[in-house]
Amino acid sequence: MKTIKHFALLAGAMTGTAGLLAWPHMALAHASEGGFVLLLPTDLYVVGGVTAVAATVILLALMPGALADRLFRPAHLSPVHLLPTHLLPAPRSLGLRHVTSLASAALLGFALWAGQAGPRDPLANPLPLLIWSVFWIGMVSVQGLIGNHWRWTNPWTGPAAVLRWLIGPAPLRYPRRLGHLPALVTYLGFAAILLADIAPSDPARLARYVGLYAGLTLILTALFGPAWLVRGEGLTVLMRAYARTALLGRNRGRLSLGLPGWRVLDGPAMPLGLALFIIVMLGTGSFDGLNETFWWFGKIGINPLEFPGRSAVIASNLLGLLVANLGLIAVFAATLRLGLWLARSDMGLAPAIRLFAPSILPIALGYHIGHYLTAALVEAQYALAALTDPLARGWDLLGLGTFYVTTGFFNEQGSVRVIFLAQAGAVVLGHILAILLAHALAVRAFGTSRRAALSQAPIALFMIAYTLFGLWLLASPRGV
C-alpha cells in the first residue's frame, strides 16, 4: 500500500511539473544540441548480443555456485586501512573533499551566471554544456565505470559543511518514513526536464531550473542535515547507486579493485525505496531512447519527419515516462515472484526486490553509455571550446588556438565500426554482468546452484529480452 501511495504521489508530481514545462519559449530538439544520430546496424549486433547473453545464462546454470561469488571478490590495492570518512565534518573542520566540493559549487555558480549573462547559443554557453554534457553524460559514466568521484565533486557537501559551521547542527530530523521517496521525486523531475521540457538547453531557462534546485537543496540540507543528500536529493542518490558498479571502491577500509558490481555483494541489503529508485533509473534511461524513435512517434500520432516541436509532446512524454517506470517495476516484480515460486522459496516479494534490484545497475549504466556515446564524442569538443572561451568573447584561456568542432570520425568506416562495437559492447556487457551478479546474489540467498538457477530463470529471460530491446533502441530510426 505504501508503494502504491508513493507512486500516486509521483504521478501527481509529474503532472504538476507539466505546467512548468509548458512555459512558452523557443523549442530545441534535444536537451543538448551537439548530438549526432548514428544508427546501430540491426542484424549482426542484435543476434550476437542476444546470443552472448543467452550463452551466459546457460553457463551459469552449469557453473558451480561458489565460482560466481568468487568472480566478484575484490583485490585490495592499499596496504593500510584508509581513515574513516563522513559525509560532513565536525563543525569547525573542512576536509579536502569539502574544499573540492566548494570548487565544484563555485564552478556551478559561474555557470549559472553565464547562463544569464553569456551567449544564447546552447553550444557556446557553459551552463547547458556543464549540465547535459559534462555532468549527465561524462560524470555519470565515469562514476559508474571507474569510482566514486562524487565524494569529491558533489557541489552540495562543501556548502552544506559551511552552513553547518555557520548555523550549527540541523534543527530537524529527516522523517525516516519518507525513505527515498523525495529522491524519486527529484530525480523524476530532472528526467521530466530532460525529456519533456520545450527548451531544456536554453541557457536562461536552464539557469532558472538549476538555480531553484540548488537553492532548495541547500535549504533542505541545512534543515535536515546530510540525511537529505543521502535519501532526498535525487542526483546524489543516483551517483551513489552507480558507485556500486565501479571498478574501484573501498572494502573493509581499503581501496579495492574488482569486477563491476562487486560492491553490490560487498554492501548490506538496501531499503525498498532505494531498490525502486534503481529500477526507475533503468526505466527512465530506456524511455530516454524510446521517446526519440519513429515507433514512439507513431504511437502518439506525430509524423517524425514533420516534427511540430517539443511543446507538442510534453504530455505524452510525461505520461510515457511514468508508464515506462511503473511497467518496468511490474514486470521486474512479476519475474521475481515467478522465480521464487520455481525455487520453492518462502522469501517475500519486497525482500526479493531489495536483494536483486541492484543487479540491474550494470544494464542501466551500459545503456547510458551506449545511448550517449555519439553525443559525447561531439559535445566534449563543444565543452572544451566553451571552457577556453566561456563567454564567447574571443578568449583562449587554454591556449588552444583556432578550435574547430569536427564530426569527421562519423564519415570513416573504421572509426564508425569502433563506435558501433563500443555501443553494442556496452549494452551486451552490462547485461552479462547483471546476469552474473544476479546469480551470485541468488546463490548466497538460496544456498545451491540449482535453486539459484531456478529462481533466476524468469529474470534471465527478462534480461535477454531487455538486451534485444536495448540494441533495438540503438538501431531504431529517430525523429529528433
GUDREN-763864 format. One record per residue (C-alpha): residue number from 1; x, y, z. Coordinates in Angstrom, 1 decimal. Last residue first. Layout:
N
+-----+--------+--------+--------+
: num :      x :      y :      z :
+-----+--------+--------+--------+
: NUM :      X :      Y :      Z :
...
+-----+--------+--------+--------+
REM end
This chain:
480
+-----+--------+--------+--------+
: num :      x :      y :      z :
+-----+--------+--------+--------+
: 480 :   14.6 :   14.2 :  -33.4 :
: 479 :   12.8 :   11.5 :  -35.4 :
: 478 :   14.9 :    8.5 :  -34.7 :
: 477 :   15.3 :    5.3 :  -36.7 :
: 476 :   15.8 :    2.3 :  -34.4 :
: 475 :   19.3 :    0.7 :  -34.2 :
: 474 :   20.3 :    2.0 :  -30.7 :
: 473 :   16.8 :    1.3 :  -29.4 :
: 472 :   16.9 :   -2.2 :  -31.0 :
: 471 :   20.1 :   -2.9 :  -29.1 :
: 470 :   18.4 :   -2.0 :  -25.8 :
: 469 :   15.3 :   -4.1 :  -26.6 :
: 468 :   17.3 :   -7.2 :  -27.6 :
: 467 :   19.2 :   -6.9 :  -24.3 :
: 466 :   16.0 :   -6.3 :  -22.5 :
: 465 :   14.6 :   -9.6 :  -23.9 :
: 464 :   17.7 :  -11.4 :  -22.6 :
: 463 :   17.3 :   -9.7 :  -19.3 :
: 462 :   13.7 :  -10.8 :  -18.9 :
: 461 :   14.7 :  -14.4 :  -19.8 :
: 460 :   17.3 :  -14.1 :  -17.0 :
: 459 :   14.6 :  -12.8 :  -14.7 :
: 458 :   12.5 :  -15.8 :  -15.4 :
: 457 :   15.4 :  -18.3 :  -14.9 :
: 456 :   16.9 :  -16.6 :  -11.8 :
: 455 :   15.0 :  -18.6 :   -9.1 :
: 454 :   15.6 :  -21.8 :  -10.9 :
: 453 :   19.3 :  -21.1 :  -11.4 :
: 452 :   19.6 :  -20.2 :   -7.7 :
: 451 :   17.8 :  -23.3 :   -6.6 :
: 450 :   20.2 :  -25.4 :   -8.7 :
: 449 :   23.3 :  -23.5 :   -7.7 :
: 448 :   22.6 :  -24.1 :   -4.0 :
: 447 :   22.3 :  -21.9 :   -1.0 :
: 446 :   19.2 :  -19.8 :   -1.8 :
: 445 :   20.3 :  -16.3 :   -0.8 :
: 444 :   24.0 :  -16.5 :   -1.5 :
: 443 :   23.5 :  -18.4 :   -4.7 :
: 442 :   20.8 :  -15.9 :   -5.7 :
: 441 :   23.2 :  -12.9 :   -5.2 :
: 440 :   25.9 :  -14.6 :   -7.3 :
: 439 :   23.3 :  -15.3 :  -10.0 :
: 438 :   22.1 :  -11.7 :  -10.0 :
: 437 :   25.7 :  -10.5 :  -10.4 :
: 436 :   26.4 :  -12.8 :  -13.3 :
: 435 :   23.2 :  -11.9 :  -15.0 :
: 434 :   23.9 :   -8.1 :  -14.5 :
: 433 :   27.5 :   -8.5 :  -15.7 :
: 432 :   26.2 :  -10.1 :  -18.9 :
: 431 :   23.6 :   -7.4 :  -19.4 :
: 430 :   26.1 :   -4.6 :  -19.0 :
: 429 :   28.5 :   -6.4 :  -21.4 :
: 428 :   25.8 :   -6.5 :  -24.0 :
: 427 :   24.8 :   -2.8 :  -23.8 :
: 426 :   28.4 :   -1.5 :  -23.6 :
: 425 :   29.5 :   -3.9 :  -26.4 :
: 424 :   26.8 :   -2.7 :  -28.7 :
: 423 :   27.8 :    1.0 :  -28.3 :
: 422 :   31.6 :    0.2 :  -28.4 :
: 421 :   31.2 :   -2.0 :  -31.4 :
: 420 :   29.2 :    0.6 :  -33.3 :
: 419 :   31.8 :    3.3 :  -32.4 :
: 418 :   34.7 :    1.1 :  -33.5 :
: 417 :   32.9 :    0.4 :  -36.8 :
: 416 :   32.3 :    4.2 :  -37.3 :
: 415 :   36.0 :    4.8 :  -36.7 :
: 414 :   37.0 :    2.3 :  -39.4 :
: 413 :   34.3 :    3.3 :  -41.9 :
: 412 :   35.2 :    7.0 :  -41.8 :
: 411 :   32.4 :    9.6 :  -42.0 :
: 410 :   31.4 :    9.6 :  -38.4 :
: 409 :   35.0 :   10.4 :  -37.4 :
: 408 :   34.7 :   13.6 :  -39.4 :
: 407 :   32.4 :   15.1 :  -36.8 :
: 406 :   34.7 :   18.1 :  -36.1 :
: 405 :   34.5 :   21.1 :  -33.8 :
: 404 :   37.0 :   23.7 :  -34.8 :
: 403 :   39.4 :   25.5 :  -32.4 :
: 402 :   41.8 :   28.2 :  -33.6 :
: 401 :   44.4 :   28.5 :  -30.8 :
: 400 :   44.1 :   26.0 :  -28.0 :
: 399 :   45.8 :   28.2 :  -25.4 :
: 398 :   43.6 :   27.2 :  -22.6 :
: 397 :   42.2 :   30.6 :  -21.8 :
: 396 :   41.7 :   31.5 :  -25.5 :
: 395 :   39.3 :   34.5 :  -25.4 :
: 394 :   37.2 :   35.6 :  -28.4 :
: 393 :   34.4 :   37.0 :  -26.1 :
: 392 :   32.2 :   33.9 :  -26.3 :
: 391 :   31.6 :   34.0 :  -22.6 :
: 390 :   33.3 :   30.7 :  -21.6 :
: 389 :   36.1 :   30.9 :  -24.2 :
: 388 :   38.6 :   28.1 :  -23.3 :
: 387 :   36.0 :   26.1 :  -21.4 :
: 386 :   33.3 :   26.7 :  -24.0 :
: 385 :   35.6 :   25.2 :  -26.7 :
: 384 :   36.3 :   22.2 :  -24.4 :
: 383 :   32.6 :   21.8 :  -23.8 :
: 382 :   31.9 :   21.9 :  -27.6 :
: 381 :   34.5 :   19.3 :  -28.2 :
: 380 :   33.0 :   17.0 :  -25.5 :
: 379 :   29.7 :   17.6 :  -27.2 :
: 378 :   30.7 :   15.7 :  -30.3 :
: 377 :   32.1 :   12.5 :  -29.0 :
: 376 :   29.7 :   12.6 :  -26.0 :
: 375 :   26.7 :   12.7 :  -28.4 :
: 374 :   27.9 :    9.6 :  -30.1 :
: 373 :   28.4 :    7.8 :  -26.8 :
: 372 :   25.1 :    8.8 :  -25.3 :
: 371 :   23.0 :    5.7 :  -25.9 :
: 370 :   25.8 :    3.2 :  -25.4 :
: 369 :   27.0 :    4.8 :  -22.2 :
: 368 :   23.5 :    5.1 :  -20.7 :
: 367 :   22.7 :    1.6 :  -22.0 :
: 366 :   25.6 :    0.1 :  -20.2 :
: 365 :   24.9 :    2.0 :  -17.0 :
: 364 :   21.3 :    0.9 :  -16.8 :
: 363 :   22.3 :   -2.7 :  -17.5 :
: 362 :   25.1 :   -2.6 :  -15.0 :
: 361 :   22.6 :   -1.4 :  -12.3 :
: 360 :   20.3 :   -4.3 :  -12.9 :
: 359 :   21.8 :   -6.4 :  -10.2 :
: 358 :   21.0 :   -3.7 :   -7.6 :
: 357 :   17.3 :   -4.7 :   -7.9 :
: 356 :   18.0 :   -8.3 :   -6.8 :
: 355 :   18.1 :   -8.1 :   -3.0 :
: 354 :   15.7 :   -5.3 :   -2.3 :
: 353 :   13.2 :   -6.7 :   -4.9 :
: 352 :   13.5 :  -10.1 :   -3.3 :
: 351 :   12.9 :   -8.6 :    0.2 :
: 350 :    9.7 :   -6.9 :   -1.1 :
: 349 :    8.5 :  -10.1 :   -2.8 :
: 348 :    8.7 :  -12.3 :    0.2 :
: 347 :   11.2 :  -15.2 :    0.6 :
: 346 :    9.4 :  -18.5 :    1.1 :
: 345 :   11.4 :  -20.1 :   -1.7 :
: 344 :   10.2 :  -23.1 :   -3.8 :
: 343 :   12.8 :  -22.2 :   -6.4 :
: 342 :   10.1 :  -22.1 :   -9.1 :
: 341 :    7.9 :  -19.9 :   -6.9 :
: 340 :   10.7 :  -17.5 :   -6.1 :
: 339 :   11.4 :  -17.2 :   -9.8 :
: 338 :    7.8 :  -16.4 :  -10.6 :
: 337 :    7.7 :  -13.7 :   -8.0 :
: 336 :   11.0 :  -12.2 :   -9.3 :
: 335 :    9.7 :  -12.2 :  -12.8 :
: 334 :    6.5 :  -10.5 :  -11.7 :
: 333 :    8.4 :   -7.9 :   -9.7 :
: 332 :   10.5 :   -7.0 :  -12.7 :
: 331 :    7.5 :   -6.8 :  -14.9 :
: 330 :    5.6 :   -4.5 :  -12.5 :
: 329 :    8.6 :   -2.3 :  -11.8 :
: 328 :    9.2 :   -2.0 :  -15.6 :
: 327 :    5.6 :   -1.0 :  -16.2 :
: 326 :    5.6 :    1.6 :  -13.5 :
: 325 :    8.7 :    3.1 :  -15.0 :
: 324 :    7.6 :    3.1 :  -18.6 :
: 323 :    4.1 :    4.3 :  -17.6 :
: 322 :    5.5 :    7.4 :  -15.8 :
: 321 :    8.0 :    8.3 :  -18.6 :
: 320 :    5.3 :    7.7 :  -21.2 :
: 319 :    2.8 :   10.0 :  -19.4 :
: 318 :    5.5 :   12.8 :  -19.2 :
: 317 :    6.4 :   12.2 :  -22.8 :
: 316 :    2.8 :   12.3 :  -24.0 :
: 315 :    2.0 :   15.5 :  -22.0 :
: 314 :    5.1 :   17.3 :  -23.3 :
: 313 :    5.0 :   16.0 :  -26.9 :
: 312 :    3.6 :   19.0 :  -28.8 :
: 311 :    5.7 :   21.6 :  -27.0 :
: 310 :    8.7 :   19.7 :  -28.2 :
: 309 :    8.3 :   20.9 :  -31.8 :
: 308 :    6.0 :   20.2 :  -34.7 :
: 307 :    8.1 :   17.3 :  -36.1 :
: 306 :    7.4 :   16.9 :  -39.8 :
: 305 :    9.6 :   13.9 :  -40.5 :
: 304 :    8.6 :   12.4 :  -37.1 :
: 303 :    4.9 :   12.4 :  -38.1 :
: 302 :    3.1 :   12.5 :  -34.8 :
: 301 :    0.2 :   10.2 :  -33.7 :
: 300 :    1.4 :    9.3 :  -30.2 :
: 299 :    2.1 :    5.7 :  -31.1 :
: 298 :    3.7 :    6.6 :  -34.4 :
: 297 :    6.0 :    9.0 :  -32.7 :
: 296 :    7.1 :    6.2 :  -30.4 :
: 295 :    7.8 :    3.8 :  -33.2 :
: 294 :    9.8 :    6.5 :  -35.1 :
: 293 :   12.1 :    6.6 :  -32.1 :
: 292 :   13.0 :    9.6 :  -29.9 :
: 291 :   10.8 :    8.7 :  -26.9 :
: 290 :   12.4 :    5.2 :  -26.8 :
: 289 :   15.9 :    6.4 :  -26.0 :
: 288 :   15.1 :    8.4 :  -22.9 :
: 287 :   12.5 :    5.8 :  -22.2 :
: 286 :   15.2 :    3.3 :  -21.6 :
: 285 :   17.1 :    5.6 :  -19.3 :
: 284 :   14.0 :    6.3 :  -17.3 :
: 283 :   13.2 :    2.7 :  -16.9 :
: 282 :   16.7 :    1.8 :  -15.8 :
: 281 :   16.9 :    4.6 :  -13.2 :
: 280 :   13.4 :    3.8 :  -12.1 :
: 279 :   14.5 :    0.2 :  -11.3 :
: 278 :   17.3 :    1.8 :   -9.2 :
: 277 :   14.9 :    4.1 :   -7.4 :
: 276 :   12.7 :    1.0 :   -6.6 :
: 275 :   15.7 :   -0.6 :   -4.8 :
: 274 :   16.3 :    2.7 :   -3.0 :
: 273 :   12.8 :    2.8 :   -1.7 :
: 272 :   13.0 :   -0.9 :   -0.6 :
: 271 :   16.0 :   -0.2 :    1.6 :
: 270 :   19.3 :   -1.8 :    0.6 :
: 269 :   20.8 :   -5.1 :    1.8 :
: 268 :   24.3 :   -4.5 :    3.1 :
: 267 :   27.4 :   -4.0 :    0.9 :
: 266 :   30.0 :   -6.4 :   -0.5 :
: 265 :   27.8 :   -8.1 :   -3.0 :
: 264 :   26.7 :   -4.8 :   -4.5 :
: 263 :   30.3 :   -3.5 :   -4.2 :
: 262 :   31.4 :   -6.2 :   -6.6 :
: 261 :   29.2 :   -4.8 :   -9.4 :
: 260 :   31.9 :   -4.2 :  -11.9 :
: 259 :   34.6 :   -6.8 :  -11.3 :
: 258 :   37.0 :   -5.8 :   -8.6 :
: 257 :   39.5 :   -3.2 :   -7.4 :
: 256 :   40.0 :   -2.2 :   -3.8 :
: 255 :   41.0 :    0.8 :   -1.7 :
: 254 :   41.0 :   -0.4 :    1.9 :
: 253 :   38.6 :    0.4 :    4.8 :
: 252 :   37.0 :   -3.0 :    4.8 :
: 251 :   36.3 :   -2.7 :    1.0 :
: 250 :   36.5 :    0.7 :   -0.5 :
: 249 :   35.9 :    1.3 :   -4.2 :
: 248 :   37.3 :    0.9 :   -7.7 :
: 247 :   35.8 :   -0.9 :  -10.6 :
: 246 :   32.5 :    1.0 :  -10.4 :
: 245 :   29.1 :   -0.7 :  -10.3 :
: 244 :   28.2 :    0.3 :   -6.7 :
: 243 :   29.2 :    3.9 :   -7.5 :
: 242 :   26.2 :    4.0 :   -9.8 :
: 241 :   23.9 :    4.0 :   -6.7 :
: 240 :   25.8 :    6.8 :   -5.0 :
: 239 :   25.5 :    8.8 :   -8.2 :
: 238 :   21.8 :    8.3 :   -8.4 :
: 237 :   21.3 :    9.1 :   -4.7 :
: 236 :   23.3 :   12.3 :   -5.2 :
: 235 :   21.2 :   13.2 :   -8.2 :
: 234 :   17.9 :   12.6 :   -6.4 :
: 233 :   18.5 :   14.6 :   -3.3 :
: 232 :   16.2 :   13.1 :   -0.6 :
: 231 :   17.9 :   10.0 :    0.9 :
: 230 :   21.6 :   10.6 :    1.2 :
: 229 :   21.6 :   14.3 :    0.5 :
: 228 :   18.7 :   14.9 :    2.9 :
: 227 :   20.4 :   12.7 :    5.5 :
: 226 :   23.4 :   15.1 :    5.4 :
: 225 :   21.4 :   17.6 :    7.6 :
: 224 :   17.7 :   18.0 :    7.7 :
: 223 :   17.2 :   21.8 :    7.8 :
: 222 :   20.5 :   22.9 :    6.3 :
: 221 :   20.2 :   20.1 :    3.7 :
: 220 :   16.7 :   21.3 :    2.9 :
: 219 :   17.9 :   24.8 :    2.3 :
: 218 :   20.9 :   23.8 :    0.3 :
: 217 :   18.8 :   21.5 :   -2.0 :
: 216 :   16.1 :   24.1 :   -2.4 :
: 215 :   18.7 :   26.7 :   -3.5 :
: 214 :   20.4 :   24.3 :   -5.9 :
: 213 :   17.1 :   23.2 :   -7.5 :
: 212 :   15.9 :   26.8 :   -8.0 :
: 211 :   19.2 :   27.8 :   -9.5 :
: 210 :   19.3 :   24.8 :  -11.8 :
: 209 :   15.8 :   25.4 :  -13.1 :
: 208 :   16.3 :   29.2 :  -13.5 :
: 207 :   19.7 :   28.7 :  -15.2 :
: 206 :   18.1 :   26.2 :  -17.6 :
: 205 :   15.7 :   28.8 :  -18.8 :
: 204 :   18.5 :   31.4 :  -19.2 :
: 203 :   20.7 :   28.9 :  -21.0 :
: 202 :   18.1 :   27.4 :  -23.4 :
: 201 :   19.2 :   23.7 :  -23.3 :
: 200 :   16.0 :   22.3 :  -21.7 :
: 199 :   13.8 :   24.1 :  -24.3 :
: 198 :   10.3 :   22.6 :  -24.5 :
: 197 :   10.7 :   20.5 :  -21.4 :
: 196 :    9.7 :   16.8 :  -21.9 :
: 195 :   12.7 :   14.5 :  -21.8 :
: 194 :   15.5 :   16.4 :  -19.9 :
: 193 :   13.0 :   18.5 :  -17.8 :
: 192 :   11.0 :   15.3 :  -16.9 :
: 191 :   14.2 :   13.5 :  -16.1 :
: 190 :   15.2 :   16.1 :  -13.5 :
: 189 :   11.7 :   16.0 :  -12.0 :
: 188 :   11.9 :   12.2 :  -12.0 :
: 187 :   15.1 :   12.5 :  -10.0 :
: 186 :   13.6 :   15.0 :   -7.6 :
: 185 :   10.5 :   12.8 :   -7.0 :
: 184 :   12.5 :    9.6 :   -6.6 :
: 183 :   14.9 :   11.3 :   -4.2 :
: 182 :   11.9 :   12.6 :   -2.2 :
: 181 :   10.6 :    9.0 :   -1.9 :
: 180 :   13.9 :    7.6 :   -0.7 :
: 179 :   12.6 :    6.8 :    2.8 :
: 178 :    9.7 :    9.0 :    3.7 :
: 177 :    9.1 :    7.0 :    6.9 :
: 176 :   12.6 :    8.1 :    8.0 :
: 175 :   11.4 :   11.6 :    8.5 :
: 174 :   14.7 :   13.6 :    8.4 :
: 173 :   15.4 :   15.1 :   11.9 :
: 172 :   15.1 :   18.9 :   12.1 :
: 171 :   17.4 :   21.6 :   13.5 :
: 170 :   20.4 :   20.7 :   11.5 :
: 169 :   23.6 :   21.2 :   13.5 :
: 168 :   25.2 :   24.7 :   13.8 :
: 167 :   24.4 :   27.9 :   11.9 :
: 166 :   27.8 :   28.9 :   10.5 :
: 165 :   29.8 :   25.6 :   10.6 :
: 164 :   26.7 :   23.7 :    9.4 :
: 163 :   26.3 :   26.1 :    6.6 :
: 162 :   30.0 :   25.7 :    5.6 :
: 161 :   29.5 :   21.9 :    5.7 :
: 160 :   26.4 :   22.2 :    3.5 :
: 159 :   28.4 :   24.4 :    1.0 :
: 158 :   31.0 :   21.6 :    0.8 :
: 157 :   28.6 :   18.8 :    0.6 :
: 156 :   26.4 :   20.3 :   -2.2 :
: 155 :   28.6 :   20.6 :   -5.2 :
: 154 :   29.4 :   16.8 :   -5.3 :
: 153 :   32.9 :   16.6 :   -7.0 :
: 152 :   34.9 :   14.9 :   -4.3 :
: 151 :   32.6 :   12.2 :   -3.0 :
: 150 :   31.1 :   12.2 :   -6.5 :
: 149 :   34.3 :   10.7 :   -7.7 :
: 148 :   33.0 :    7.3 :   -6.7 :
: 147 :   34.9 :    5.0 :   -9.0 :
: 146 :   35.8 :    4.0 :  -12.5 :
: 145 :   32.8 :    2.9 :  -14.6 :
: 144 :   29.7 :    4.0 :  -12.8 :
: 143 :   31.1 :    7.4 :  -11.7 :
: 142 :   32.9 :    7.9 :  -15.0 :
: 141 :   29.6 :    7.5 :  -16.9 :
: 140 :   27.7 :    9.8 :  -14.6 :
: 139 :   30.5 :   12.4 :  -14.9 :
: 138 :   30.5 :   12.4 :  -18.7 :
: 137 :   27.0 :   12.2 :  -20.0 :
: 136 :   24.8 :   13.9 :  -17.3 :
: 135 :   27.6 :   16.0 :  -15.8 :
: 134 :   29.9 :   17.2 :  -18.6 :
: 133 :   27.3 :   17.1 :  -21.5 :
: 132 :   23.9 :   18.0 :  -20.1 :
: 131 :   24.7 :   20.1 :  -17.0 :
: 130 :   28.1 :   21.6 :  -17.9 :
: 129 :   27.3 :   22.0 :  -21.6 :
: 128 :   24.0 :   23.7 :  -20.8 :
: 127 :   25.7 :   26.1 :  -18.4 :
: 126 :   28.9 :   26.9 :  -20.4 :
: 125 :   27.2 :   28.7 :  -23.2 :
: 124 :   28.6 :   28.0 :  -26.7 :
: 123 :   26.6 :   25.0 :  -27.7 :
: 122 :   23.5 :   26.3 :  -26.0 :
: 121 :   23.7 :   29.5 :  -28.1 :
: 120 :   22.3 :   32.4 :  -26.0 :
: 119 :   25.8 :   33.7 :  -25.2 :
: 118 :   26.7 :   34.5 :  -21.6 :
: 117 :   24.9 :   36.7 :  -19.0 :
: 116 :   22.1 :   34.6 :  -17.8 :
: 115 :   23.5 :   31.1 :  -18.2 :
: 114 :   27.0 :   32.6 :  -17.6 :
: 113 :   25.8 :   33.4 :  -14.0 :
: 112 :   24.6 :   29.8 :  -13.5 :
: 111 :   27.9 :   28.5 :  -15.0 :
: 110 :   29.9 :   30.7 :  -12.5 :
: 109 :   27.8 :   29.3 :   -9.6 :
: 108 :   28.3 :   25.7 :  -10.9 :
: 107 :   32.1 :   26.3 :  -11.0 :
: 106 :   31.9 :   27.8 :   -7.4 :
: 105 :   29.9 :   24.7 :   -6.3 :
: 104 :   32.5 :   22.4 :   -7.8 :
: 103 :   35.3 :   24.4 :   -6.0 :
: 102 :   33.3 :   24.1 :   -2.8 :
: 101 :   33.1 :   20.4 :   -3.3 :
: 100 :   36.9 :   20.3 :   -3.8 :
:  99 :   37.3 :   22.0 :   -0.5 :
:  98 :   34.8 :   19.7 :    1.1 :
:  97 :   36.7 :   16.7 :   -0.1 :
:  96 :   39.9 :   18.2 :    1.4 :
:  95 :   38.3 :   18.3 :    4.8 :
:  94 :   36.7 :   21.3 :    6.5 :
:  93 :   36.8 :   21.5 :   10.2 :
:  92 :   35.0 :   23.6 :   12.8 :
:  91 :   31.5 :   21.9 :   12.6 :
:  90 :   32.8 :   18.4 :   12.5 :
:  89 :   32.9 :   17.0 :    9.0 :
:  88 :   30.1 :   16.1 :    6.6 :
:  87 :   29.7 :   12.9 :    4.6 :
:  86 :   31.9 :   11.0 :    6.9 :
:  85 :   35.3 :    9.4 :    6.4 :
:  84 :   37.1 :    6.5 :    8.2 :
:  83 :   40.9 :    6.6 :    7.6 :
:  82 :   42.0 :    4.2 :    5.0 :
:  81 :   43.4 :    0.9 :    6.1 :
:  80 :   46.9 :    0.0 :    5.1 :
:  79 :   48.3 :   -1.8 :    2.1 :
:  78 :   46.0 :   -0.1 :   -0.5 :
:  77 :   45.1 :   -2.1 :   -3.6 :
:  76 :   42.9 :   -4.8 :   -2.1 :
:  75 :   41.5 :   -7.3 :   -4.7 :
:  74 :   37.8 :   -7.5 :   -5.0 :
:  73 :   35.7 :  -10.7 :   -4.8 :
:  72 :   33.1 :  -10.6 :   -7.6 :
:  71 :   34.3 :  -13.6 :   -9.6 :
:  70 :   34.4 :  -15.6 :   -6.3 :
:  69 :   30.6 :  -15.4 :   -5.9 :
:  68 :   30.0 :  -16.8 :   -9.4 :
:  67 :   32.5 :  -19.6 :   -8.6 :
:  66 :   30.9 :  -20.6 :   -5.4 :
:  65 :   27.7 :  -21.7 :   -7.1 :
:  64 :   29.4 :  -24.1 :   -9.5 :
:  63 :   28.6 :  -23.1 :  -13.1 :
:  62 :   26.2 :  -25.2 :  -15.2 :
:  61 :   23.2 :  -23.0 :  -14.9 :
:  60 :   25.5 :  -20.0 :  -15.1 :
:  59 :   26.8 :  -21.2 :  -18.5 :
:  58 :   23.3 :  -21.4 :  -19.9 :
:  57 :   22.6 :  -17.8 :  -18.8 :
:  56 :   25.9 :  -16.6 :  -20.2 :
:  55 :   25.1 :  -18.3 :  -23.5 :
:  54 :   21.8 :  -16.4 :  -23.6 :
:  53 :   23.7 :  -13.1 :  -23.0 :
:  52 :   26.1 :  -13.8 :  -25.8 :
:  51 :   23.4 :  -15.0 :  -28.2 :
:  50 :   21.4 :  -11.8 :  -27.5 :
:  49 :   24.3 :   -9.6 :  -28.4 :
:  48 :   25.4 :  -11.6 :  -31.5 :
:  47 :   21.9 :  -11.6 :  -32.9 :
:  46 :   21.3 :   -7.9 :  -32.2 :
:  45 :   24.8 :   -6.9 :  -33.4 :
:  44 :   24.8 :   -9.0 :  -36.6 :
:  43 :   21.4 :   -7.8 :  -37.9 :
:  42 :   20.4 :   -4.3 :  -36.6 :
:  41 :   23.2 :   -2.0 :  -37.6 :
:  40 :   23.5 :    0.8 :  -35.0 :
:  39 :   22.1 :    4.1 :  -36.0 :
:  38 :   24.3 :    7.1 :  -35.7 :
:  37 :   22.3 :   10.2 :  -34.7 :
:  36 :   24.7 :   13.0 :  -33.7 :
:  35 :   24.3 :   15.0 :  -30.6 :
:  34 :   25.6 :   18.6 :  -30.2 :
:  33 :   22.2 :   20.1 :  -29.3 :
:  32 :   21.9 :   19.0 :  -25.7 :
:  31 :   18.5 :   18.5 :  -24.2 :
:  30 :   17.4 :   17.8 :  -27.8 :
:  29 :   15.1 :   19.4 :  -30.4 :
:  28 :   15.0 :   23.0 :  -29.2 :
:  27 :   11.8 :   25.0 :  -28.8 :
:  26 :   11.9 :   28.7 :  -28.1 :
:  25 :    9.9 :   29.7 :  -25.1 :
:  24 :    6.4 :   29.2 :  -23.6 :
:  23 :    6.3 :   27.7 :  -20.1 :
:  22 :    4.8 :   24.3 :  -20.8 :
:  21 :    7.5 :   22.5 :  -18.7 :
:  20 :    6.4 :   24.4 :  -15.6 :
:  19 :    2.8 :   23.3 :  -16.0 :
:  18 :    3.9 :   19.8 :  -16.8 :
:  17 :    5.7 :   19.6 :  -13.4 :
:  16 :    2.3 :   19.3 :  -11.7 :
:  15 :    1.6 :   16.1 :  -13.6 :
:  14 :    5.0 :   14.8 :  -12.7 :
:  13 :    4.4 :   15.5 :   -9.0 :
:  12 :    0.9 :   13.9 :   -9.1 :
:  11 :    2.2 :   10.8 :  -10.8 :
:  10 :    5.0 :   10.6 :   -8.2 :
:   9 :    2.5 :   11.0 :   -5.4 :
:   8 :    0.5 :    8.1 :   -6.8 :
:   7 :    3.8 :    6.3 :   -7.0 :
:   6 :    4.3 :    6.7 :   -3.3 :
:   5 :    0.8 :    5.7 :   -2.4 :
:   4 :    1.1 :    2.5 :   -4.3 :
:   3 :    4.4 :    1.7 :   -2.6 :
:   2 :    2.8 :    2.4 :    0.8 :
:   1 :    0.0 :    0.0 :    0.0 :
+-----+--------+--------+--------+
REM end
